[in-house]
Amino acid sequence: MNKLTLRIKIFYYLSLTLFLLGVISWVPYLVLNIQKPYGMLTFILNPLGFYLGYIAKNRLLALINLAMLFSFIPVMIYVYLTKGYIPM
């Protein structure tokens, strides 16, 4: 295996790991109802995952990391609707 394919595989797995860490960072807030700002890690982890997915030449991985970066908006809408902060 040459150096280039090894580097691309490393970037691929790092990007995938950062995506999974971004998903896991929302679990305490949404599932366990722990009111700690772990979800804010998506603003740090997922741009790095997007960049690594771009370098690894994997569009799907780059796009799901980008979607996780903007996941803050739907999660906050869901929380406000379920907690009764917005009257319906």
C-alpha positions, 0 to 999 in steps of 0.5 A: 500500500502506498503512502497516499492511500494510507493517508486517505484511509487515515483521514476517512476514519478520522472523519468518521470518528469525528462524525460519531463523536458529534452524534454522541455529543447530543446523547446526554442532552436529548436522551438522558436529559442532562442539561450540559452543553456537550452538544456544543462540541459539534461546532468544534468536531464536525468542521474538522470532520468535514475538512478531513472528509473533503481531503479523503475525497468522500463527499458523503462523509463530508456532507454528514459532518456538515449536516451535524454542524448545522444540527444545532438548529433542529435540535433546539427547535425540538427541545423548545417544542417538547419542553413547552417553551413555545406555545402551540 
